[in-house]
Amino acid sequence: MRDRTIRAALILFLILPLPASADAPARLTCGPLTVLTTGQSPDQHTRVTKGTEALASAAGVMDVQCASGLTGSSPALLIGTYTPGGDIIEVYETNPFRRVLRSNNGVVPGLTLHPAARGTVALVLSDGHFDGYAGLSRSDSPAGIPLVACDRGGTWVDCTREFPDVIKSCLDLYVNALDYAGHAPEDDAAARGGALGTYACQLLGGQDSIEAVEHAIVVESGNAAAARRIAAWVRDHAADVRQWLAVRGTRLLVP
């Protein structure tokens, strides 16, 4: 039996956090900036300085990275912090120092960089929009659908469709939950969450077919009656998922 906990699989699939230990570097140089981190995750405190000038500070820091090729010609400073309402990812240009992106990263912490065109990189975020959706529990929800963010001339856009490997990994993740369909009444929620996640990841790739989701449920579970029932549930919520896709870039990617 596959691991029932979607969230545990998601963390292995998508998240590459800094170690939560004393081994994490206390000092990071990023362009002209120095980042000093004290404490241990998730209670780390970070201070950003340029020479003797203090520029910013943050508490509850989970992850700090310096990335070249993400935005502009200078390295970018990335800071991930924990808050009770969701994990926050912030991106700063280093010269001059200014914040260019702030994203509420949902419920799964982490920063992942993905190679992009012409020596650039993109930022892979985790979209927690469907956490607890339609009465699903946190463990059954498709709460970490990826959002790939690209800087296009100073404007951040949702460029997920340009990365088919990310979309495939998303589909593979949620298809894994479909075999619970029809096994027992308490398993229906896991299968509904997997089906909703499968449909959402399918939309990311430009396909809109609930029939394909139903077929995937049959393949994974061998239960055609349960597949029809769960596909009907997805169909009832399909308009919400389409609306989510249409606006998620402007909702999550703000200066």
SULRA-V810350 format. One record per pair of residues at least 12 apart in sequence whose ideal C-beta (glycine too) atoms are under 10 Angstrom apart, sorted by the first residue. I is the first residue (numbers start at 1). J is the second residue. D is the distance in Angstrom with one decimal. If there is no record, write none. Layout:
# SULRA-V810350
i = (I;I)
j = (J;J)
d = (D;D)
This chain:
# SULRA-V810350
i = (1;1;1;2;2;2;2;2;2;2;3;3;4;4;4;4;4;4;4;5;5;5;5;6;6;6;6;6;6;6;6;6;6;6;6;6;6;6;7;7;7;7;7;7;7;7;7;8;9;9;9;9;9;9;10;10;10;10;10;10;10;10;10;10;10;10;10;11;11;11;11;11;12;13;13;13;13;13;13;13;13;14;14;14;14;14;14;14;14;14;14;14;14;14;15;15;15;15;15;15;15;15;15;15;15;16;16;16;16;16;16;16;17;17;17;17;17;17;17;17;17;17;18;18;18;18;18;18;18;18;18;18;18;19;19;20;20;20;20;20;20;20;21;21;22;22;23;24;24;24;24;24;24;24;24;25;25;26;26;26;28;28;28;28;28;28;29;29;30;30;30;30;30;30;30;30;30;30;30;30;30;30;31;31;31;31;31;31;31;31;31;31;31;31;32;32;32;32;32;32;32;32;32;33;33;33;33;33;33;33;33;33;33;33;33;33;33;34;34;34;34;34;34;35;35;35;35;35;35;35;35;35;35;35;35;36;36;36;36;37;37;37;37;38;39;39;39;41;41;41;41;41;41;41;41;42;42;42;42;42;42;42;42;42;42;43;43;43;43;43;44;44;44;44;44;44;44;44;44;45;45;45;45;45;46;46;46;46;46;46;46;46;46;48;48;48;48;48;48;50;50;50;50;53;55;55;55;55;55;56;56;56;56;56;56;58;58;58;58;58;59;59;59;60;60;60;60;60;60;60;61;61;61;61;62;62;62;62;62;62;62;62;62;62;62;63;63;63;63;63;63;63;63;63;63;63;64;64;64;64;64;64;65;65;65;65;65;65;65;65;65;66;66;67;67;67;67;67;67;68;68;68;68;69;69;69;69;69;69;69;69;69;70;70;70;70;70;70;70;70;70;70;70;70;70;71;71;71;71;71;71;71;71;71;71;71;71;71;71;71;72;72;72;72;72;72;72;73;73;74;74;74;74;74;75;75;75;75;76;76;76;76;76;76;76;76;76;76;77;77;77;77;77;77;77;78;78;78;78;78;78;78;79;79;79;79;79;80;80;80;80;80;80;81;81;82;82;83;83;85;85;86;86;86;86;86;86;86;86;86;86;87;87;87;87;87;87;87;87;87;87;87;87;88;88;88;88;88;89;89;89;89;89;89;89;89;89;89;89;89;89;89;90;90;90;91;91;91;91;91;91;91;91;93;93;98;99;100;100;100;100;100;101;101;101;101;101;101;101;101;101;102;102;102;102;102;103;103;103;103;103;103;103;103;103;103;103;104;104;104;104;104;104;104;105;105;105;105;105;105;105;106;106;106;106;106;106;106;106;106;106;106;106;107;107;107;107;107;107;107;107;108;108;108;108;108;108;108;109;110;110;110;110;111;111;111;111;112;112;112;112;112;112;114;114;114;114;114;114;114;114;114;115;116;116;116;116;116;116;117;117;120;120;121;121;122;122;122;122;122;122;122;122;122;123;123;123;123;123;123;123;123;124;124;124;124;124;124;124;125;125;125;125;125;125;125;125;125;125;126;126;126;126;126;126;127;127;127;127;127;127;127;127;127;127;127;127;127;127;127;127;128;128;128;128;128;128;128;129;129;129;129;129;129;129;129;129;129;129;129;129;129;130;130;130;130;130;130;130;130;130;130;130;130;131;131;133;133;133;133;133;133;133;134;134;134;134;134;134;134;134;135;135;136;136;136;136;136;137;137;137;138;139;139;139;140;140;140;140;140;140;140;140;140;140;140;140;141;141;141;141;141;141;142;142;142;142;142;142;142;142;142;142;142;142;142;142;142;143;143;144;144;144;144;145;145;145;145;145;145;145;145;145;145;145;145;145;145;146;146;146;146;146;146;146;146;146;147;147;147;147;147;147;147;147;147;148;148;148;148;148;148;148;149;149;149;150;150;150;151;154;155;155;156;156;156;156;156;156;157;157;157;158;158;158;158;158;158;158;158;158;159;160;160;160;160;160;160;161;161;161;161;163;163;164;164;164;166;166;166;167;167;167;167;167;167;167;168;168;169;170;170;170;170;170;170;170;171;171;171;171;171;171;171;171;171;171;172;172;173;173;173;173;174;174;174;174;174;174;174;174;174;174;174;174;175;175;175;175;175;175;175;175;175;175;176;176;176;176;177;177;177;177;177;177;177;177;177;177;177;177;178;178;178;178;178;178;178;178;178;178;178;178;178;178;178;178;178;178;178;178;179;179;179;179;179;179;179;179;180;180;180;180;180;180;180;180;180;181;181;181;181;181;181;181;181;181;181;181;181;181;181;181;181;181;181;182;182;182;182;182;182;182;182;182;182;183;183;183;187;187;188;188;188;188;191;191;191;191;191;191;191;191;191;192;192;192;192;192;194;194;194;194;194;194;195;195;195;195;195;195;195;195;195;195;195;195;196;196;196;196;196;196;196;196;197;197;198;198;198;198;198;198;198;199;199;199;199;199;199;199;199;199;199;200;200;200;200;200;200;200;200;202;202;203;203;203;203;203;203;204;204;208;208;208;208;210;210;210;210;210;210;211;211;212;213;213;213;213;213;213;214;214;214;214;214;214;214;214;214;215;215;216;217;217;217;217;218)
j = (179;180;183;176;177;178;179;180;190;220;176;177;139;140;176;177;180;187;190;139;140;177;190;138;139;140;141;142;143;144;173;174;176;177;190;193;194;197;107;108;131;138;139;140;141;143;144;139;144;172;173;174;176;177;107;108;110;126;142;143;144;145;146;170;173;174;197;108;109;110;126;144;173;112;144;146;166;169;170;172;173;108;110;112;124;125;126;144;145;146;166;169;170;173;62;63;80;108;109;110;111;112;124;126;144;63;65;110;111;112;113;124;41;42;62;63;80;108;109;110;111;112;37;41;44;61;62;63;64;65;80;110;111;40;41;40;41;42;43;44;62;63;40;41;39;40;40;37;39;40;41;44;61;63;64;37;64;38;39;44;46;48;64;65;66;77;66;75;48;64;65;66;67;68;74;75;76;77;78;92;94;95;50;66;68;74;75;76;77;92;93;94;95;97;49;50;51;74;75;94;95;96;97;48;49;50;51;55;56;66;74;75;77;92;94;95;97;47;48;49;50;51;55;47;48;49;55;56;58;61;64;65;66;77;79;48;49;57;64;58;61;64;79;61;59;60;61;60;61;62;63;64;80;82;109;59;60;61;62;63;80;81;82;87;109;59;60;61;62;82;58;59;60;61;62;63;64;81;82;57;58;59;60;61;58;59;60;61;63;64;77;79;81;64;77;79;92;94;97;94;95;96;97;97;77;92;94;97;98;77;79;90;92;97;99;79;80;81;88;90;81;82;83;80;81;82;83;84;87;88;79;80;81;82;79;80;81;82;87;88;89;105;109;110;111;78;79;80;81;82;87;89;109;110;111;112;77;78;79;80;81;111;77;78;79;80;91;111;112;113;123;78;94;91;111;113;120;121;123;113;119;120;121;113;115;116;118;119;120;121;122;151;91;93;100;101;113;116;120;121;122;123;149;150;151;91;92;93;94;100;101;120;121;123;149;150;151;152;154;156;93;94;95;100;151;153;154;93;95;93;94;95;96;97;92;93;94;95;91;92;93;94;100;101;113;121;123;151;90;91;92;93;94;97;99;90;91;92;101;111;113;123;91;92;99;102;111;103;105;109;110;111;125;105;109;105;109;104;105;104;107;103;104;105;106;107;108;109;126;128;131;103;104;105;106;107;108;109;110;111;125;126;128;102;103;104;105;109;101;102;103;104;105;106;109;110;111;123;125;126;149;252;102;103;105;103;111;123;149;151;156;253;255;151;154;255;255;151;154;155;156;255;123;125;149;151;156;252;253;254;255;156;252;253;254;255;123;125;126;127;147;149;156;251;252;253;254;125;127;128;129;251;252;254;125;126;127;128;144;147;252;125;126;127;128;129;130;131;143;144;145;147;252;126;128;131;132;138;141;143;144;125;126;127;128;131;143;144;126;124;125;126;144;123;124;125;126;124;125;126;146;148;166;146;148;149;150;159;162;163;165;166;163;148;150;151;159;162;163;150;162;150;151;150;151;148;149;150;151;159;160;162;163;166;147;148;149;150;151;156;159;253;146;147;148;149;160;163;166;144;145;146;147;148;149;158;160;252;253;143;144;145;146;147;252;142;143;144;145;146;147;158;160;200;204;244;245;248;249;251;252;141;142;143;144;145;147;252;141;142;143;145;147;200;240;241;244;245;247;248;251;252;142;143;144;145;193;196;197;200;237;240;241;244;143;144;192;193;196;237;240;241;244;189;192;193;196;233;236;237;240;189;192;189;190;192;193;196;189;190;193;193;189;190;193;177;180;187;188;189;190;191;192;193;194;196;197;189;190;192;193;196;197;170;173;174;177;192;193;194;195;196;197;198;199;200;201;241;193;197;170;173;174;197;160;167;170;173;174;196;197;200;201;203;204;244;245;248;160;163;166;167;169;170;173;201;204;159;160;166;204;248;249;251;252;253;160;161;162;163;166;167;204;249;252;253;162;163;253;253;255;253;255;249;250;252;253;254;255;249;250;253;204;245;247;248;249;250;251;252;253;249;201;204;205;245;248;249;203;204;205;206;204;205;204;205;206;201;204;205;201;202;203;204;205;206;207;201;205;201;197;198;200;201;202;204;205;197;198;199;200;201;202;204;205;207;216;198;201;194;197;198;201;193;194;195;196;197;198;199;200;201;202;213;216;194;195;197;198;201;213;216;217;219;220;194;197;198;220;189;190;191;192;193;194;195;196;197;198;217;220;190;191;192;193;194;195;197;198;213;214;216;217;218;219;220;221;223;226;227;230;191;194;217;219;220;221;222;223;192;193;194;217;220;221;223;226;230;194;195;214;216;217;218;220;221;222;223;224;225;226;227;228;229;230;231;217;221;222;223;224;225;226;227;229;230;221;223;226;221;226;226;229;230;233;217;220;221;223;226;227;229;230;233;229;230;233;234;237;213;216;217;220;221;230;210;213;214;216;217;220;227;230;231;233;234;237;213;230;233;234;237;238;240;241;213;241;210;212;213;216;217;220;234;212;213;216;231;234;235;237;238;241;242;234;238;240;241;242;244;245;248;216;241;238;241;242;244;245;246;245;248;238;241;242;245;231;232;234;235;238;241;231;235;231;227;230;231;234;235;238;226;227;228;229;230;231;232;234;235;227;231;231;229;230;231;234;231)
d = (8.3;9.0;9.2;5.4;7.7;9.9;6.7;8.6;10.0;9.6;8.2;9.6;7.6;8.6;9.6;7.7;7.2;8.3;6.0;5.5;9.2;9.7;9.2;9.4;6.5;6.8;7.5;7.1;7.7;8.0;7.3;7.3;7.9;5.9;7.5;6.5;7.2;7.6;8.1;7.1;9.6;7.1;5.8;9.3;8.5;6.8;7.2;8.7;9.4;9.6;6.0;9.4;6.7;8.8;9.8;6.1;9.8;7.6;8.9;7.7;4.3;9.2;9.4;9.5;6.4;9.3;9.6;6.4;8.7;7.7;9.5;8.1;9.5;9.9;8.3;8.9;10.0;5.9;8.4;8.3;5.5;7.1;6.7;6.3;6.9;9.3;6.1;6.3;9.5;6.2;8.8;7.8;8.7;8.4;9.9;9.2;10.0;6.1;6.6;3.2;8.3;6.9;9.4;7.3;8.3;8.6;9.5;6.0;7.1;5.3;8.7;9.3;7.4;9.7;6.1;5.2;7.7;9.9;6.0;4.9;7.4;9.4;9.1;6.8;9.0;9.1;7.4;5.0;6.9;7.9;8.7;9.3;8.6;9.4;7.8;6.1;3.8;7.1;9.5;8.7;8.1;9.9;6.6;8.1;9.7;6.6;9.8;6.8;9.4;7.4;7.0;7.5;9.7;9.3;8.5;7.2;8.3;6.7;9.6;9.6;8.9;9.5;5.9;8.2;6.1;8.4;7.5;9.3;8.6;8.7;8.5;3.6;8.5;9.5;9.0;5.2;7.8;4.7;9.0;8.6;5.6;9.8;9.1;7.6;9.2;5.2;4.6;8.6;7.8;9.8;8.7;3.5;5.4;8.9;9.8;5.5;8.0;8.4;9.3;6.2;5.6;9.4;8.2;5.7;7.0;5.6;9.5;7.2;9.4;8.4;9.8;8.6;6.1;8.2;5.2;8.4;6.8;8.7;7.5;5.0;7.4;8.4;9.7;7.4;5.4;8.0;9.9;9.4;9.9;9.6;5.8;9.7;7.9;6.8;8.2;8.1;7.1;9.4;10.0;9.5;6.4;6.1;9.7;9.5;8.9;9.7;8.1;8.9;7.1;5.3;7.7;10.0;9.6;8.3;8.8;9.8;6.0;7.8;5.5;9.9;9.9;8.6;4.7;9.4;7.8;7.9;6.8;8.5;9.8;8.8;8.7;7.9;7.4;4.1;7.4;9.2;8.3;8.9;9.5;7.0;7.2;5.1;8.2;6.6;4.9;8.0;9.4;4.5;9.9;6.0;9.8;6.3;8.3;9.4;7.0;8.2;7.7;9.3;7.6;8.6;9.0;9.6;6.5;9.2;9.8;8.6;9.8;5.3;9.7;9.2;8.5;9.1;7.6;7.8;8.4;5.8;9.5;5.3;8.9;8.0;7.3;9.1;9.7;9.5;4.8;4.4;6.6;9.5;9.1;8.8;6.4;7.1;5.3;7.9;8.8;4.7;6.3;5.4;6.7;9.4;9.6;9.7;4.7;7.6;8.6;7.4;7.3;3.8;8.5;9.7;9.0;8.4;6.9;6.5;4.9;9.9;7.6;7.0;5.5;7.5;9.6;8.7;7.7;4.5;8.2;8.3;9.8;5.6;9.7;7.5;9.8;7.4;8.1;8.4;8.7;5.7;10.0;6.1;8.0;9.8;8.8;9.1;7.7;8.7;8.8;7.8;8.7;5.7;4.4;4.7;9.3;9.7;7.0;9.5;9.5;9.4;7.1;9.1;7.1;5.3;7.7;6.4;9.2;9.0;6.5;6.6;9.2;6.2;9.7;5.9;8.0;9.0;9.6;9.1;10.0;9.4;4.2;9.9;8.0;8.5;5.8;8.9;8.5;8.4;7.6;9.9;8.2;9.7;8.8;6.2;5.0;4.5;9.0;9.8;9.8;8.8;5.5;8.5;5.5;6.6;6.2;6.7;7.7;8.9;9.9;9.3;8.9;8.6;8.4;7.3;4.4;8.0;5.7;8.3;9.4;7.2;5.5;7.8;9.0;5.4;8.4;7.4;8.2;7.4;9.5;10.0;8.7;9.7;7.1;6.0;6.8;5.3;9.9;9.5;8.9;9.8;6.4;8.5;9.9;7.4;9.6;9.5;4.7;6.4;5.6;6.2;9.4;9.5;9.8;6.2;8.7;9.1;7.6;4.3;6.9;7.2;7.2;4.5;7.9;9.8;9.6;8.1;8.4;6.6;7.1;6.0;6.5;9.6;7.5;7.5;4.6;8.1;4.8;9.9;9.0;8.7;6.4;7.5;6.1;9.0;8.9;9.3;5.1;7.8;10.0;8.3;9.5;7.0;8.5;8.4;8.3;9.9;9.7;9.8;9.7;9.0;6.7;7.4;7.5;9.7;7.5;6.3;7.8;9.5;7.0;8.0;5.3;9.5;6.4;7.5;6.7;10.0;9.4;8.7;5.7;6.9;8.4;5.5;9.4;9.2;8.0;7.1;8.5;9.4;5.0;6.1;7.4;9.3;9.4;7.8;9.9;8.6;6.5;8.9;5.5;5.5;8.1;7.1;9.3;8.9;8.1;8.0;5.1;5.8;1.9;7.2;9.0;6.4;6.4;6.5;8.7;9.1;8.6;7.8;4.5;5.1;9.1;7.1;8.7;5.4;7.3;9.6;4.5;9.5;6.8;9.0;6.9;4.4;8.2;8.7;8.9;6.8;9.3;7.2;8.1;8.4;9.8;4.1;8.3;8.8;8.5;9.3;9.4;9.4;6.4;9.9;9.6;9.9;9.9;6.2;8.5;6.8;9.4;8.6;6.6;9.8;8.1;7.8;8.0;9.2;8.4;8.0;8.2;9.2;9.8;5.0;6.4;4.9;8.4;6.3;9.1;8.1;7.1;9.1;8.9;7.2;4.6;7.9;8.5;8.5;9.8;9.5;5.6;7.5;5.4;7.8;8.7;8.2;6.6;9.6;9.7;7.1;4.6;7.5;5.9;9.4;9.5;6.8;8.4;8.1;4.4;7.4;6.5;7.3;9.9;9.4;8.5;7.3;4.8;7.0;4.6;9.2;9.2;8.9;9.9;8.4;10.0;6.1;9.9;9.0;6.5;8.6;9.6;5.1;6.6;8.3;10.0;9.4;9.6;9.1;8.2;7.5;9.4;8.8;9.5;9.4;5.6;9.8;9.8;6.6;8.0;8.4;4.9;5.9;8.9;7.0;8.1;6.5;7.4;7.1;9.5;9.1;8.3;7.7;3.7;8.4;9.6;8.3;7.0;7.8;8.0;9.3;9.4;9.7;7.9;9.3;7.9;8.2;8.7;6.1;8.4;8.1;9.4;5.8;8.9;6.6;5.1;7.8;6.5;9.0;8.3;9.8;9.0;8.0;8.4;7.9;9.3;9.5;9.3;4.5;4.9;8.7;7.3;4.0;8.2;9.5;9.9;9.1;9.9;9.5;5.3;8.1;8.2;9.0;8.6;5.8;8.6;9.6;5.5;7.3;8.9;5.3;2.9;8.2;8.9;6.2;8.2;9.8;8.5;8.7;9.0;8.4;9.9;8.8;8.9;9.9;6.1;9.1;8.4;9.6;6.5;5.4;6.4;9.7;7.5;9.0;9.7;8.9;6.4;8.4;5.3;8.0;7.7;5.6;9.4;8.3;7.9;9.1;5.9;9.3;8.8;6.5;7.5;9.9;6.1;8.0;4.3;8.5;7.2;5.2;5.9;9.2;9.3;8.0;7.9;5.6;7.5;9.4;9.5;9.8;9.5;8.7;9.5;7.8;9.7;9.0;4.1;8.3;8.2;5.9;9.4;7.1;9.1;8.7;9.7;6.2;3.3;8.6;9.7;7.8;6.8;8.8;9.5;5.2;8.7;9.5;9.2;8.9;9.7;6.3;6.7;6.3;9.4;9.9;9.6;6.9;10.0;9.3;8.3;9.7;6.1;8.5;9.6;5.1;4.5;9.0;9.7;8.6;8.2;8.8;7.5;8.8;8.1;3.8;9.1;6.7;8.7;8.5;6.3;9.9;9.6;4.6;6.8;8.7;7.7;9.8;8.8;9.7;8.9;8.7;7.2;9.0;7.9;7.7;4.8;7.7;7.9;3.2;4.6;8.7;8.0;6.1;9.5;9.7;9.4;6.8;9.2;8.6;5.6;8.8;9.3;5.7;9.0;8.6;6.4;7.0;9.7;9.7;8.0;9.8;5.2;6.2;9.0;6.2;2.8;8.0;9.8;7.4;8.4;9.9;8.4;8.9;5.8;9.8;9.8;4.8;6.4;9.6;6.9;8.4;10.0;5.8;4.8;8.9;7.9;3.9;6.0;9.9;9.6;8.4;8.2;7.9;8.5;8.6;9.1;4.2;4.9;8.2;9.1;9.3;9.3;7.3;9.7;8.6;7.1;9.8;9.1;9.7;8.3;7.9;10.0;9.9;5.1;8.5;7.3;4.0;8.9;5.4;9.7;9.2;4.0;6.1;9.9;8.1;5.6;9.7;8.8;5.7;8.3;3.5;9.0;6.8;3.1;7.9;8.2;8.6;7.4;8.0;8.4;9.4;9.2;7.7;8.0;7.2;8.7;7.0;8.8;7.2;9.3;7.1;9.0;9.3;5.5;9.4;9.3;5.7;5.6;7.6;9.2;9.4;9.1;8.3;8.4;10.0;8.7;8.8;5.5;8.4;8.0;6.3;9.9;8.8;5.0;7.0;7.4;5.1;9.8;8.8;9.2;8.2;5.9;6.7;9.4;9.4;7.1;9.9;9.9;9.9;8.5;5.3;6.1;8.5;9.7;8.4;8.7;5.1;9.7;9.1;5.3;9.2;8.6;7.0;6.0;9.7;9.6;9.9;9.9;5.4;9.6;7.3;7.4;9.9;9.2;9.5;9.1;6.4;6.9;8.6;5.1;9.8;7.2;9.8;8.1;9.3;7.5;9.6;5.5;8.7;5.6;5.2;6.4;10.0;7.6;9.8;9.6;8.6;8.2;5.9;5.9;9.1;9.7;10.0;4.9;6.6;9.7;7.7;3.7;8.8;8.3;9.2;7.7;8.9;9.5;9.3;5.8;6.7;9.4;9.4)
